[in-house]
Amino acid sequence: MTTSIFSQRTISAIYQEIREVYRSNAMPWVIGYSGGKDSTASLQLIWCALRELPPDQLTKPIYVIATDTLVETPLIVDHVNDNLGKIGRVAREAGLPLTVHRLTPAMRDSFWVNLIGRGYPTPHSRFRWCTERLKIKPADTFILSKVAQHGEVVLVLGQRRSESNARAQVMDDYKITGYRLSRHSTLPRAYVYTPIEDFATDDVWSYLLSLPSPWGGNNRDLASLYRSAQSGECPLVVDLSTPSCGNSRFGCWVCTVVERDRSMEALIDNGEEWMTPMLEFRDFLAATQDPERRKEVRDYRRRDGQVHFRKRGQGELLIRGPYRLAFRKELLTRLLSAQRQVQRDGPDPHYELISADELYEIRRLWRVEAHDWEDAVPEIYRQATGRDLPWPQDDGAIFGANERAVLAQICAEEEVPLDLMLALIESQRQASGLGGRTQIHARIDEVLRSEWRSEAEVVTAVEAHQQWIEGRLATA
């Protein structure tokens, strides 16, 4: 049985430690807030401790940061945004040097821009491309900006040793002997303070439910949300040592790192039926990880135009690349359809699963990288939603569906791959503003070095080459 922290230390002693750490140096604090129990308990402890200090000792700023991946579970987004508003307002009224900052990924890093725009396959345990782009980069960019401004910072996190043996080991590895601060695992001149590191889960809930939220939040509503989702929280992620939200999470509703999203299933079972289209879309995405589905939905070439392969007998010969454009169109259609259902049946008729800015960037990527001369995104949007958007004027778009049809006919007659000609034309268009021939030739050379044979031709060639090598080795 885990011993309660409160049998060893009083709340007053914990508050006193926080005040001592705060006053021990001039480094500002950056507090990670995810809206879950651990980050809420950490922030509440700090707030209650520091409000006892006289104004002349509240000498350094405190930045509360919350990272919104733009694919968070809607109920969590509402909970976090509501609390951020209260935290900022009440802190100003109380005279605390605390400001709130909602962080989001850069548009080029957003989930839908990478998945649908660039065709990145849905994340899994061995290719978790989402974590760094959606969570680590926004938080690290903010933290480093404060390092540049102040010289050093203290990052306050709601990490607990009892979460896992791996978490306890990481915390021990970066501990500074004799100090309450630890070194950050990757960020220079950033230190880490973990005020609830010795709390058990029961300690966290005991604290939250026995004392009211100082900014007017409702901790009992938070407990109800946990019960409804049967889940843990997704912590602020600032380095790759932080585990995936995985099996215990309030996190991204599209997460496919786990086999089933039991959190969203539980929310639906407990009355949030309007989220069903989101769960169905998430499960549709997860199914594309099946080896048989990969052949249908993913290109045989990588994004750089090259082909990677395994040795014969080690699974599918070709190592698949991004989603094919045709499948990305299907994904966008399904996503917009799910959004329409959520707006119709959910509590917010304006809730967006994908933003207009993301649609604009996907459209640009399809036209530049996937050679979508038909300009499919606006038409897909109109068909799926019955509405339209103020699409930006594409000054570089000089070709359309008619020109593509003519080019396809010519390529067929001349037995030249259509994709090759589309890529060459696009490379020339992009190079029109470059200063020298060297850069133009480099772009053309990159296109010509890509793989333009059909998938069947590539498989035949690779198998023949491997058989030849095997034969040589057998007779050596």
N, C-alpha and C positions, 0 to 999 in steps of 0.2 A: 504494500500500500504506500502511495506517495505521500510524503510528509508535506503539509501545507507550509508555504512560505510564512504565513501569518502566525505560525507557532514558534517561529524563530525571530521574526522581525515585525515590529509594529508599522502601521501605515505612516505614522509620524516619522519613524526612522527612515523609511524609504523616501518620504518627501524631503527630509533633511539631506540625504545623500544626493538627490537630484539638485537641490539648491547649491550644494558644495561643488558638484561637477560643473554646474552652470557658471559659478563665480570663479572657478579655478584658472580660467584663461580667457583670452579675448576672442576666441574662435566662435563665429556664429553657428547656430544649429540649423540643420535641415532635417525635418521630421518626415519620415515616410508614412503616409496615411492611405490605407486601402479601403477603409470602411468596415473591415472585419474586426473580430473581437480583440486580437492581439494589438493591432495598430491603434484601435480605439482606446484600449486600456493604457497603452504607453502615452498617448497624447493626453488622456485625462489625468494621469499621474503627474505629468509635467505641468499641465495647466494648474492643477490644484496646489502643487508645490511652489510654483513661481508666483502665484498671485499673493502669496504671503510676504514676498519681498517688497521693501520700500521702492518707490519709483526710481530713486537714484542708483539702485543696484540692478535695475533691468536695463543693462547698458548695451546689450548686443542683440541683433535681430534674430528672429526665429522664423524660418520658412517652412510652412507645411505644404508638402507636395503630394499630389495624387495623380497617378498615371492612368489615363483612360486610353485603352488600346483601340477604341472605336468599335470593338466587337465584344464589349462586356455584356453580361447578362443584364437585360433592361432593369430588373428590379434593383440590382446592385448599383447601376448607374444613377437611378433616382435617389437611392439611399445616400450615396456618396455626395452627389451634387447638393442635395438638401442640407446635409451636414456641413459641407464646405461653405455654403452661404451663411449658415448660422455661426460657424467658427470665426469667419472673417468679421462679421458684423459685431458679435459679442466681444471679440478680442479688442476691437477698436473702442468700444464703449467702456471696457474694463481698463484700458490703458496698457494692455500687454503689447510688447513689440513683436507681434505675430501677424504674418500675412499668409494667405493661402494661394496656391498656384496649381491649376489643373494643367497637366502636361499631356500632350498627344504626340503620336509619331509624325514625322515629316510625311508629306503626301507620297513621296517616292517609296516610303517604307511601309505604307498602310497595308493591311492584310489583303484587301480586295485588289489593290493595285498590283500586288505581287502575284496573288493567286489567279485572278481573272485577267489582269492586264499582261503580266509577263508569263503566266502559265506555270508558276511554281507549283509542284505537287503539294497536296495538303500535308501539313507537318506530321511527323511521327517520331518515335523515340530516338531514331538514329539520324533524323534530319529535322531538327527543331529550329528551322530558320526564323520562326516568328518571334522567339523570345528576345533576341538581341535587337531586332528592328522595332518591335512594338513596346518593349518595356525597358530594356537596359539603356538604349541610346537616348530616349527622351530624359530619363532620370540622370544619366551620367552627364549629358549636355548641360542640364541645369546646375548640377553640383559643380562641374568644372567652371562654369561661369561665375559661381560664387567663390571658388578658389582663386580665380583670376582677380576678382574684386577685393577679396579680403585676405588672401594669402594662404589661409588654411580654414577648414570647416570641420564640424562634428556632424556626422550623419547618425540620427537617432532612429533605430529600427526596433520593431516589435518581435524580435527573435527570441526563442526560448530553447534552452538545452533539451527539455523533455520532448521536443518535436520529433527528434530522431538522434541516433548515435552519430550519424554523419554530420548533422547540424552542430552537435556538441563538439565534435572533432574540429570542424572548421573554425568555430568560435575560439577554441583553445589554441589553434595554430597561429592566430593573429593577435593573441592577447599580449599586451605590454606589461611585463612583470611590475607589480607595485602600483599599477594605475587602473582606473575603471574604464579607460578607453582602450580600444584595439586599433590596430592598423587596418586600413581598408585593403582588400585583397588585390585590387587592381588600380585604384585611383590614387595618384600621388598627392600628398599633403591633405588627405582626407582621413579622418579617424571615425571610429564607430563606437557609439554608446548604446547599450541594450538594457534599459531599466527593468525589463521583466524577464531577464534571462533565466532566473531561478524560479519563475512561476510555473506551476502546473496548470493544466487546463481548468480545473476546478477553481484554482486561485483567481484566474482571470475572470471567470463568471461571477465568483463571489464578490470580487471588487466592483465589477460593473453593475451588478444588481443590488448592491447594498448602498451605493452612493449615486446620487443623481448626476447626470451629465452637466458639466459646468457651462456648456454653451447651449443647453436647451434641447439636446438630442434625446432620443428615447431608447435607452439600452434594453428595455424589455421588448420593444419592437425588433431590435437587432437579434435578441434571443429567439423570437418567434420566426424571424427569417431563417435562422440556422435550423430550427426544427423543421420548417417547411421544406428546406433544401436538403436536409440531412447531410450537411457538408461542412467543410472547413473554409478558411479564407485563402485567397490567392495573395501572397505577400508582395510588398514592393520588391521588385527584382532589380538589383544594381550590379550583379556580376553573375557569371555562369556557374558559380558554386551554389547559388540559390536553386533548389530543386524546382522542376516543373510543377505547376499547380496540380497536375496529375489527378490522383484518386481523391484528394481532399481539397476542394477548391470552391471558392466563389470566383470564377474567372471567365474566360472567353466562351461565349455560347457556341462557337464553331470549333472548339478544341477537339482534335482527333488524335491527340497523343495517347488518350485512353480509349479503350475499346467501346465503353458505354459512358454516356454523360448521365450518371445517376443523379447528379444535382438537379439538372433541368427536368429529368423524369419525375423526381420527387416534387418539384414545384408544380408541374402539370397535374400530378396526382392530387395535390393539395389545393386545387382550385384555379390554377393559372392556365386553363386550357387554351387560351389565346396564343400561348407560346408553342403550341404543337407544330405549326408550319416551320418554326425555327429548328426544332428537334429533328423533324423529318429531313430538312435540308442538311443539317449536320450529319445525320446518319447516311445520307446520299453521298456526301463528301467522303466520309470514312470508308465507304464501300469501294472507292476507287483505289484503295491500297491493296485490294485483293489482287494477287498476281495475274489472274485471268483478265480482270478489268483493265489492268495497266496497258495491255496490248491494244485495247479498244480506244482508250482516252488519251494516251501519252505518245508523243512523237518518238521516233527511233533515233533522232538526233538530239544532241544537247543544244543549249541556247547559243553556243559559239559555233554551231554548224558541224561539229565533229561527232563521231560515233565512238562510243565506249562499249566494250564487250567483255564477257567472262570466258573462261575456258569451257570447252564443251563438257557437259555432265554436271555443271555447277548451277543449274537453274536455267532460266531463260538466257539465251546467248547474248542478246542486246541489253545493255543497261539503259533503261528508258529515260527520256528527257522530260521537257515540260508538257503540259496539257496541250493537245492539238487545238487550233483555233476553233474548229467546229464544236468541240466540247466546251470550250470557254464560253461560246455563245449560248450553249445550253445552260451552263452554270448561271450566267447573268440573267437569262430568262427565268429560271427557277427562283433565283434570289429576289428578283423584282416581284414575282408572283407571291412569294412568301411575305415580302414587305407589304404588299397590298392587303393580304389577309390579316396581318398583324395590325395594320392601321384600321381595318374594318372591325375587327373583333376585340382588340386590346383597349387599354384605358386611354391611349394617346393616339388620336387620329393622324397626328403629324410625325409619329415616330419613324425614323429612318434606319434601315439595316445597312444601307450604303448611301453615301452623301453624293450630292451633285458634283462636288469637286473631284471625288474619286471616279465618277463616271466620265468626267472630262478627261482625266489623266488616262483612264483605260482606253478611251477612244483614241487619244493621241498615240499611245503605245501600239495599239492594233494597227494604226495606219502607218507608223514608222517602222515597227519591227515585224509585224505579221503581214504587212502589205495588204491591208484590208481596204482595197480601193472602193468596195461597195459601201463603206462607211456604215457598218452594221449597228453600232451602238445606239444612235438616235432612233432607228427603226425598231430595235428590240425594246427600247424604253417605251415608245409609243404603243406598241402592241401589248406590252405587259401591263401598262398603267392606264392607258387611255388618255394620257396627258403628254405634254412636251416640256422641254427645258430650253432656256436661252443658250443654245450651243455656241461656244466661241467660234469665230470665223477662222478657218484653217487656211491661211494665206499660202501655205506650201502645197496644198492639195490641188494638183493640176490634172489628176486622172480620176476617173470614176468607173462605174460598173461597165459602161459601154466600151471604154478603152481597154479594160481588162479582158473583155470577151474577144475583142479584136486581137489583142496580144496572145491570148490562149490559142486562138485559131492559127496564128502564124507560127507559134512555137510547136504546135502539133504537126504542122506541115513540114517544118524544118527539123523535127525530132530534137528540139532543144528543151530542157526542163523549164517549165513556166516559172517555178520558184526562183531559179537562177536568174532569169531575166528581170523578174520583179526586184530581186535583191540588188542587181547591178544598177537598175534605174534609180532605186532609192539611195544607193550609195553615192551616185553621181549628184542627185538632188541635194543630199546633205553636204557634199563636198563643194557645192557651188560657192560657198562663202569662205572657203579655206584659202590661205594665202599662197601656198606653193604646190607644185605638182607632186612633190614627194608624199604629202599627206593624201592627196587624191589617189595616187598609185597604191599607197598602203591600204586604203579602204578597198579598192578593187581587188588587190591581192588577197586580202582577208576573205572576201566573198568567194573568189575562185578556189581557195584552199578548203572551203567547206565541202561537205558531202552532198552531192546532188543526185547520186544514183537512187533508185527506188529501194524500199526496205527489203524486198525480195532479193534484189541484186546484191545488196550489202550482205545479207545473211549468207547467200551462196558463196560470195567471195571470202568471207571470214571463215566459214566452215572449211572451204577448200584450203585456205592458208594454214589453219590449225591442223588439218589432216596431213598436210605436207610436212609441218614441223614435227608432228608425232611420228611420221614415217622416218624422218631423218634421225630422230632421237633413238628410234627402235633399231636402226642399223648402225648406229655410231659405235 
